[in-house]
Amino acid sequence: MREEIGKWRESLGFEYFVKPEEDPLKRAIELADTIDSESLADIDKALLVLSNYYSYLSSQYGIIGARVGYLQDELDYAVGARSLRVNVGSAVERKAVVVTKDDSLMELKKTLDKEKTKLTMIKPILDSVKVKIDSIKKVYDRRIRNVS
């Protein structure tokens, strides 16, 4: 699972929030350090890069959210009918017994859990990119007013 999540994080550009490499996204993310000395054109470029990244992350968040919904429905449907035949404690316990006794359901649950992990990881990054865009935009707008 670690390798799969690592590849997924890399494909979304999450590594730029941890250990960035030199590229436009990295520069835009790190703009706060040098914003006072940046030209309006550079700030404009950074806003465009971050906006594009935000759109991409939002798209991925929607795709993964849809996948989670689909997988959850599939698991619930497959487990629901079978769990009625199990005579153990609560409904949750019955469903757990059904899943652990069926390899295909166990694999489906693992896939669902991986997708839920992705959603949990992407949401705070999505929020932080939005905050960064809004913050840089305020600086940009203030500098535009000062130029006028």
C-alpha positions in Angstrom: 0.0 0.0 0.0 2.8 2.4 0.8 4.3 2.1 -2.7 0.9 2.6 -4.3 0.1 5.7 -2.2 3.6 7.0 -2.8 3.1 6.8 -6.6 -0.3 8.4 -6.3 1.1 11.3 -4.2 3.9 11.8 -6.7 1.4 11.8 -9.6 -0.6 14.6 -7.9 2.5 16.7 -7.2 2.3 16.3 -3.4 6.0 15.9 -3.2 6.4 19.6 -3.9 4.8 20.3 -0.5 7.4 18.2 1.2 10.6 18.3 -0.8 10.1 20.4 -4.0 12.2 20.3 -7.1 12.9 23.3 -9.3 9.8 23.9 -11.5 7.0 26.4 -11.8 4.8 24.7 -9.2 7.6 24.7 -6.7 8.3 28.3 -7.4 4.7 29.3 -7.0 4.4 27.3 -3.7 7.5 29.0 -2.3 6.6 32.5 -3.5 5.8 33.7 0.0 9.5 33.9 0.8 10.3 36.4 -2.0 6.9 38.0 -2.8 8.1 41.5 -1.9 10.8 41.4 -4.5 8.8 39.7 -7.3 7.4 41.6 -10.2 3.7 41.7 -10.9 4.3 39.5 -14.0 6.0 36.8 -11.8 3.2 37.0 -9.2 0.6 36.7 -12.0 2.5 33.6 -13.4 2.5 32.0 -9.9 -1.2 32.6 -9.5 -1.9 30.9 -12.9 0.3 27.9 -11.9 -1.4 27.5 -8.6 -4.9 28.0 -10.1 -4.1 25.2 -12.7 -2.8 23.0 -9.9 -5.9 23.7 -7.8 -8.1 22.7 -10.7 -6.2 19.5 -11.2 -6.3 18.6 -7.6 -10.1 19.4 -7.5 -10.6 17.1 -10.5 -8.7 14.3 -8.8 -10.6 14.8 -5.6 -13.9 14.5 -7.5 -12.7 11.4 -9.4 -11.5 9.7 -6.2 -14.6 10.7 -4.3 -16.7 9.1 -7.0 -14.6 6.0 -6.9 -15.0 5.8 -3.1 -18.8 6.1 -3.5 -18.9 3.4 -6.2 -16.6 1.0 -4.2 -18.6 1.6 -1.0 -21.9 0.8 -2.8 -20.4 -2.3 -4.3 -19.1 -3.5 -1.0 -22.3 -2.7 0.8 -24.4 -4.6 -1.8 -22.1 -7.6 -1.8 -21.9 -7.8 2.0 -25.4 -6.8 2.8 -27.2 -9.9 1.6 -24.6 -12.3 2.9 -24.5 -10.8 6.3 -28.1 -11.6 6.9 -27.1 -15.3 6.9 -24.5 -14.9 9.6 -25.6 -15.2 13.2 -23.1 -13.1 15.1 -23.6 -10.0 17.2 -24.4 -6.6 15.6 -24.8 -5.8 11.9 -21.3 -4.4 11.9 -19.8 -7.6 13.3 -21.8 -9.7 10.8 -20.5 -7.6 7.9 -16.9 -7.9 9.2 -17.2 -11.7 9.4 -18.5 -11.8 5.8 -15.7 -9.7 4.5 -12.9 -11.6 6.3 -14.2 -14.9 4.9 -14.2 -13.9 1.3 -10.9 -13.0 -0.5 -12.6 -10.9 -3.2 -14.5 -8.9 -0.6 -11.4 -8.4 1.4 -9.6 -7.1 -1.7 -12.5 -4.8 -2.5 -12.3 -3.5 1.1 -8.5 -2.9 0.8 -9.1 -1.0 -2.5 -11.8 1.1 -0.8 -9.5 1.8 2.2 -6.7 3.0 -0.2 -9.1 5.3 -2.0 -10.4 6.7 1.3 -6.8 7.3 2.4 -6.2 9.3 -0.8 -9.2 11.5 -0.1 -8.0 12.1 3.4 -4.6 13.1 2.1 -5.7 15.3 -0.8 -8.3 17.4 1.1 -5.9 19.4 3.3 -3.6 20.1 0.3 -6.5 21.2 -1.8 -7.5 23.6 1.0 -4.0 24.9 1.5 -3.5 25.6 -2.2 -6.8 27.6 -2.1 -5.6 29.6 0.9 -2.2 30.3 -0.8 -4.0 31.5 -4.0 -6.2 33.8 -2.0 -3.2 35.2 0.0 -1.1 35.8 -3.1 -4.1 37.4 -4.8 -4.4 39.9 -1.9 -0.8 40.9 -2.2 -1.1 41.1 -6.0 -4.3 43.3 -5.7 -2.6 45.6 -3.1 0.4 46.0 -5.4 -1.8 46.8 -8.3 -3.6 49.5 -6.3 -0.2 51.0 -5.2 1.0 51.1 -8.8 -2.1 53.0 -10.0 
